[in-house]
Amino acid sequence: FLFVSSVSLLSNLPDDKLSKMVDCLEEHYDRGEYIIRQGEEGSTFYIISQGKVCTTSADERALPSVINTLQKEKSFGEKVALSVLRRSLSRLQSQPLSPDLLRLKDLVSGFSTTKPFDHLQLVWTLGVGGFGRVELVKLKDQDVSFALKMIKKHHVVENRQQEHIHSERRILSEVRSPFVVRLYRTFRDEKFVYMLLEACLGGELWSLLRDRGSFDEATAKFCVACVTEAFDYLHRKNILYRDLKPENLLLDTQGYCKLVDFGFAKKIRSGQRTWTFCGTPEYVAPEVLLNRGHSFSVDFWALGILLFELLTGSPPFSGTDQMTIYTHILKGIEKMDFPKKISKKPEDLIRKLCRKNPSERLGNMKNGITDIKKHRWFNGFNWEELKLRTLPSPLRREVSGPLDHSHFDSYPPDENQPPDELSGWDLDF
């Protein structure tokens, strides 16, 4: 709030207007990525919260030359408040990430679309599933690592999951958030489609929870805050996630949680509902079970279930089979007795996130996700430092380098090669 009010153009606005601006869409750009190019119409007012922006100009025969450099807390695009003007291109040079995202994109951009292993070398298996495997890979000529998701094409076709895979690729291609795993590019061959992803070497949140049994409140709070920021970003871009669980949260080298696996994610319009039955049984919201149509509220339900599981080691609704689990979910959380290890404040948050009526669910009311951030359990929590990634994580673990896989379980090699699948559904990979 203070940051926005420090901008001279906005300093005279009333507090309620500034508060609404603080809640507006936040965009992340990679180092070297263009915000707007020369000759394009600009329609956005920008305030630089981190990094710097270079304004450059060039003709067709010359390289771009820097006209001006804007630092943190500066702004540009003010004139769009009055009209849409043509402006010279602005190029963002954000504070460098490690490793530098622009360099990584440049390194892989020239790789063969159909022969990823001409350039990549297998290091370790990070995870396995019915779809295939996730491998830690490195460039053959240097120690730069990625996670390579290898999806069996015949499995996709057999289970009619082509659109889910396409949707995952489309959504991850447009998402740029420090709380969501980054997709660099895709490949395909006769047997697999591949997604080359950011390597999160801090390990799986699920395996850490399994080893510890449960988390203390400070650790659970940090995890839930990371997911809340991810949902804040995704929902502003009209992306519904629908698959929250500890298995889909990875830790980066700084101990920050990142959402992975967007196979159930879907882009929907504001006010639109969708009817697809999907998700992990213990995390499915009542409106999904009742086939009443669902929207962003299902993500807030799942956030409450996640918090319960982080604090206790188990989700609140469980059973020996799916129908038993669904019966418990439909009975609701309102009359459930909570274990003593969950104190009053997180219990209150869980109950408000898991209201049976989606319109009464915290995060899904008129103040949106701000209601979650302002819940009394988060009193004193520094959301700004979290977004800037300067808040120390209680989950940070030692990572010796880009090839360190010590925080992942060991998996046997896959001796069975899948059959070729040549129907062509994956031509845009």
C-alpha positions in Angstrom: 0.0 0.0 0.0 2.8 2.5 1.0 4.6 1.5 -2.2 1.7 2.5 -4.5 1.0 5.7 -2.5 4.6 6.8 -3.1 4.0 7.1 -6.8 3.5 10.9 -7.5 0.6 10.3 -10.0 -1.3 8.4 -7.3 -0.4 10.2 -4.1 -3.6 12.2 -4.0 -6.0 9.3 -4.4 -8.1 8.3 -1.4 -7.1 5.2 0.6 -9.9 3.0 -0.7 -8.9 3.6 -4.3 -5.3 2.9 -3.5 -6.3 -0.3 -1.7 -8.1 -1.5 -4.8 -5.0 -0.7 -6.9 -2.9 -2.8 -4.6 -5.1 -5.8 -5.4 -4.8 -5.3 -9.1 -3.1 -7.8 -11.4 0.6 -8.2 -10.8 2.7 -9.2 -13.8 6.2 -10.8 -13.8 8.6 -10.4 -16.7 11.9 -12.2 -17.3 15.2 -10.5 -17.7 15.4 -9.3 -21.3 11.7 -9.8 -22.1 9.9 -7.0 -24.0 7.0 -5.3 -22.2 6.0 -3.4 -25.3 7.7 -2.9 -28.7 8.2 0.2 -30.7 5.1 1.0 -32.7 2.7 -1.1 -30.6 -0.2 0.5 -28.8 0.2 0.7 -25.1 -2.8 0.3 -22.8 -1.3 -0.2 -19.4 0.2 1.9 -16.6 3.2 0.2 -15.0 4.8 0.6 -11.6 8.2 -1.1 -11.1 8.2 -3.0 -7.9 11.4 -4.9 -8.5 14.2 -4.7 -11.1 14.6 -2.0 -13.8 13.2 -1.1 -17.2 15.2 0.2 -20.1 13.5 2.4 -22.7 15.2 1.8 -26.0 14.8 3.0 -29.6 16.0 1.5 -32.9 15.6 1.7 -36.6 15.6 -1.3 -38.9 19.4 -1.0 -39.6 20.7 -0.5 -36.0 20.7 -2.4 -32.7 18.5 -0.9 -29.9 20.0 2.0 -28.1 19.2 2.8 -24.5 17.3 6.1 -24.1 16.4 5.9 -20.4 16.6 3.5 -17.5 13.8 3.4 -14.8 14.5 1.9 -11.4 12.3 0.4 -8.6 9.3 2.6 -7.6 9.4 4.5 -10.9 6.4 4.2 -13.3 5.7 4.5 -17.0 2.6 4.5 -19.2 0.9 7.4 -17.3 -0.7 8.8 -20.5 -2.8 5.7 -21.0 -5.0 7.1 -18.3 -6.1 9.7 -20.9 -5.6 8.0 -24.2 -3.9 5.1 -25.8 -0.6 6.3 -27.3 2.1 4.8 -29.4 5.3 4.5 -27.3 8.8 3.4 -27.9 9.6 -0.1 -26.8 10.4 -0.8 -23.2 12.6 -3.7 -22.2 12.5 -5.1 -18.8 15.8 -6.1 -17.1 14.5 -7.7 -13.9 16.8 -8.5 -11.0 18.6 -11.7 -12.2 17.3 -15.0 -11.1 19.6 -17.9 -10.5 20.1 -19.4 -13.1 19.1 -16.5 -15.4 15.8 -17.3 -17.1 16.7 -15.5 -20.3 19.9 -17.5 -20.6 18.0 -20.7 -20.0 15.5 -19.9 -22.7 18.2 -18.9 -25.1 20.1 -22.2 -24.4 17.1 -24.4 -25.2 15.5 -22.4 -28.0 17.6 -23.9 -30.7 17.2 -27.5 -29.7 15.6 -30.0 -32.1 11.9 -30.3 -31.6 12.0 -34.1 -32.0 15.4 -35.0 -30.5 15.7 -33.6 -27.0 18.4 -36.1 -26.0 20.8 -34.7 -28.7 21.2 -31.9 -26.2 20.2 -33.3 -22.8 21.7 -35.9 -20.5 19.7 -37.9 -17.9 20.9 -37.4 -14.3 18.2 -38.8 -12.0 14.6 -39.8 -11.9 12.7 -37.2 -9.8 9.3 -38.9 -10.0 7.1 -41.6 -11.7 3.5 -42.0 -12.5 1.0 -43.6 -14.8 1.7 -40.9 -17.4 5.5 -41.5 -17.5 8.4 -40.1 -15.6 10.0 -36.8 -14.5 13.8 -36.8 -15.0 16.4 -34.4 -13.8 18.4 -33.6 -16.9 21.4 -31.4 -17.7 22.8 -29.8 -20.8 25.5 -32.1 -22.3 28.1 -29.4 -22.4 27.5 -27.7 -19.0 26.0 -28.2 -15.6 22.7 -26.5 -16.2 19.7 -28.6 -15.0 16.0 -28.9 -15.8 13.2 -31.2 -15.0 12.0 -33.1 -18.1 8.5 -34.4 -17.9 8.2 -37.4 -20.2 4.5 -38.2 -21.0 3.7 -41.5 -22.8 1.7 -40.6 -25.8 -0.1 -44.0 -26.0 -1.2 -43.6 -22.4 -2.6 -40.1 -23.2 -4.6 -41.4 -26.2 -5.8 -44.6 -24.3 -7.2 -42.4 -21.5 -8.4 -39.6 -23.9 -6.3 -37.0 -22.1 -5.1 -35.1 -25.2 -7.0 -32.0 -24.4 -5.7 -32.0 -20.8 -2.1 -32.2 -22.0 -2.7 -29.4 -24.6 -4.3 -27.3 -21.8 -1.4 -27.9 -19.5 1.0 -26.8 -22.2 -1.0 -23.7 -23.1 -1.5 -22.5 -19.5 2.1 -23.1 -18.4 3.4 -21.3 -21.5 1.6 -18.1 -20.4 2.2 -18.3 -16.6 5.0 -16.3 -15.1 4.8 -16.4 -11.3 7.5 -17.2 -8.7 4.9 -19.6 -7.1 4.4 -21.7 -10.2 7.0 -24.0 -11.9 8.3 -22.5 -15.2 7.9 -24.2 -18.5 10.8 -23.5 -20.9 9.8 -25.5 -24.0 8.3 -28.7 -25.3 9.4 -31.6 -27.5 7.9 -34.7 -29.0 8.9 -37.9 -30.7 7.2 -41.2 -31.6 6.8 -42.3 -28.0 6.6 -39.3 -25.7 5.7 -35.6 -25.5 8.2 -33.7 -23.3 7.9 -30.6 -21.1 11.2 -29.0 -20.1 10.5 -27.4 -16.8 12.3 -25.5 -14.0 14.1 -27.9 -11.7 13.0 -27.5 -8.1 15.7 -29.2 -6.2 14.4 -28.6 -2.7 12.3 -31.7 -3.2 8.6 -32.6 -2.9 6.6 -31.1 -0.1 4.7 -34.4 0.2 7.9 -36.4 1.0 9.0 -33.8 3.6 5.6 -34.0 5.2 5.7 -37.8 5.2 9.1 -37.8 6.9 8.2 -35.2 9.5 4.6 -36.5 10.1 3.2 -33.0 10.3 4.4 -29.3 10.2 4.4 -26.7 12.9 2.2 -23.7 12.4 4.9 -21.4 11.0 5.9 -23.9 8.4 2.3 -24.6 7.4 1.6 -20.9 7.2 4.5 -20.4 4.8 3.3 -23.2 2.6 -0.3 -21.9 2.5 0.9 -18.4 1.9 2.8 -19.5 -1.2 -0.2 -21.4 -2.5 -2.4 -18.4 -1.8 -0.1 -16.2 -3.9 -0.1 -18.8 -6.7 -4.0 -18.8 -6.6 -4.1 -15.0 -6.5 -2.0 -14.9 -9.7 -3.8 -17.7 -11.5 -7.3 -16.6 -10.7 -6.6 -13.1 -11.9 -5.6 -14.7 -15.2 -8.9 -16.7 -15.0 -7.1 -20.0 -14.5 -8.7 -22.6 -12.3 -6.2 -25.0 -10.8 -8.3 -27.9 -9.4 -5.5 -30.3 -8.3 -4.0 -28.9 -5.1 -2.4 -31.5 -2.8 1.1 -31.9 -1.2 2.3 -34.1 -4.1 1.8 -31.1 -6.5 4.0 -28.7 -4.5 7.7 -28.6 -5.0 10.4 -26.7 -3.1 12.9 -24.6 -5.0 16.5 -24.0 -3.7 15.2 -21.2 -1.5 12.5 -23.4 0.1 9.6 -21.6 -1.6 6.6 -23.7 -2.7 5.7 -23.9 -6.4 2.6 -25.4 -8.0 3.3 -28.1 -10.5 1.1 -30.4 -12.7 -1.5 -28.4 -14.5 -3.2 -31.3 -16.1 -6.6 -30.4 -14.5 -6.2 -26.6 -14.8 -8.6 -24.8 -17.0 -9.1 -21.2 -18.2 -12.6 -19.9 -17.7 -14.3 -16.6 -18.0 -15.4 -14.6 -15.0 -18.7 -15.9 -13.8 -18.4 -19.1 -15.8 -18.7 -22.5 -14.3 -17.4 -25.9 -15.4 -18.7 -29.4 -14.8 -15.7 -31.7 -15.3 -15.3 -34.2 -12.5 -11.6 -34.1 -11.6 -9.2 -33.9 -8.7 -7.9 -36.1 -5.9 -10.8 -37.7 -3.9 -9.7 -36.3 -0.5 -9.6 -32.8 -1.9 -12.8 -32.7 -4.1 -15.2 -29.9 -3.2 -18.9 -30.7 -2.5 -20.2 -28.8 -5.6 -18.0 -31.1 -7.8 -19.4 -34.2 -6.2 -23.0 -32.9 -6.7 -22.3 -31.9 -10.3 -23.7 -28.4 -9.7 -20.9 -26.7 -11.7 -17.9 -25.2 -10.1 -15.5 -22.3 -10.3 -12.6 -20.8 -8.4 -14.2 -21.6 -5.1 -13.0 -25.2 -5.4 -9.4 -24.0 -5.1 -10.2 -22.3 -1.8 -11.9 -25.5 -0.5 -8.7 -27.4 -1.4 -6.6 -24.8 0.4 -8.4 -25.5 3.6 -7.9 -29.3 3.1 -4.2 -28.7 2.5 -3.8 -26.7 5.7 -5.5 -29.4 7.7 -3.2 -32.1 6.2 -0.1 -30.0 6.7 -0.9 -29.6 10.4 -1.9 -33.2 11.1 -0.3 -35.3 8.4 -3.7 -36.5 7.0 -6.6 -34.8 5.2 -9.9 -34.3 7.2 -11.9 -36.6 4.9 -10.6 -40.1 4.5 -11.8 -43.7 4.1 -11.1 -47.1 2.6 -12.7 -46.3 -0.7 -13.7 -43.2 -2.7 -17.4 -43.4 -1.9 -16.7 -43.4 1.8 -14.5 -40.3 1.4 -17.2 -38.6 -0.7 -19.9 -39.4 1.9 -17.8 -37.7 4.6 -17.2 -34.7 2.3 -20.9 -34.2 1.8 -21.6 -34.4 5.5 -19.3 -31.3 5.8 -16.7 -30.0 8.1 -19.0 -27.8 10.2 -19.7 -30.4 12.9 -16.4 -32.2 12.7 -14.3 -32.3 15.9 -10.8 -31.0 15.1 -7.7 -32.7 16.6 -6.1 -30.8 19.5 -2.9 -30.1 17.6 -4.8 -27.6 15.4 -5.2 -24.4 17.4 -8.2 -22.1 17.2 -6.9 -19.6 14.6 -6.0 -22.2 11.9 -9.2 -24.1 12.7 -11.2 -21.0 12.1 -9.5 -20.5 8.7 -10.0 -24.1 7.7 -13.7 -24.0 8.6 -14.2 -20.8 6.6 -12.3 -22.1 3.6 -14.3 -25.4 3.7 -17.8 -24.0 3.9 -20.2 -26.3 2.0 -21.8 -23.3 0.2 -19.3 -21.9 -2.2 -20.7 -18.4 -1.9 -19.9 -18.4 1.8 -16.4 -19.7 1.3 -13.5 -17.4 2.3 -11.7 -16.2 -0.8 -14.9 -16.4 -2.8 -16.8 -13.4 -1.3 -16.8 -9.8 -2.3 -13.2 -9.1 -1.0 -11.9 -12.1 -2.8 -8.6 -13.6 -1.8 -7.8 -10.6 0.3 -10.1 -12.1 3.0 -7.7 -15.0 3.3 -4.6 -12.8 3.6 -6.3 -10.7 6.3 -7.5 -13.7 8.3 -6.2 -13.4 11.9 -4.0 -16.5 11.5 -1.9 -14.4 9.2 -1.6 -11.4 11.5 2.0 -10.2 11.4 2.8 -12.3 8.3 4.8 -10.3 5.7 3.1 -10.8 2.4 5.3 -8.2 0.6 8.5 -10.0 1.6 7.0 -13.3 0.5 6.2 -11.8 -3.0 9.7 -10.4 -3.2 11.1 -13.7 -2.1 13.1 -12.0 0.7 11.1 -13.8 3.5 13.3 -16.6 4.9 11.6 -20.0 4.3 11.3 -22.5 7.2 11.6 -25.2 4.5 14.9 -24.3 2.9 17.3 -27.2 2.7 20.9 -27.4 1.6 21.3 -27.9 -2.2 24.9 -28.3 -3.2 24.5 -27.4 -6.9 22.3 -27.8 -10.0 22.7 -31.6 -10.1 22.0 -32.3 -6.4 19.1 -34.7 -6.3 19.5 -35.7 -2.6 16.1 -34.5 -1.6 14.3 -36.9 -4.0 13.4 -40.6 -3.5 15.1 -43.3 -5.6 13.2 -45.0 -8.4 14.1 -48.0 -10.4 14.8 -47.5 -14.2 11.9 -48.0 -16.6 12.8 -51.1 -18.6 9.6 -51.1 -20.7 9.5 -48.8 -23.7 6.0 -47.6 -24.6 4.7 -48.3 -28.2 4.9 -45.7 -30.9 1.9 -43.4 -31.1 1.7 -41.6 -34.5 -1.9 -40.2 -34.7 -0.5 -36.6 -34.8 -2.4 -35.1 -31.8 0.8 -33.6 -30.6 2.0 -31.7 -33.7 2.2 -28.4 -31.9 4.6 -29.6 -29.2 
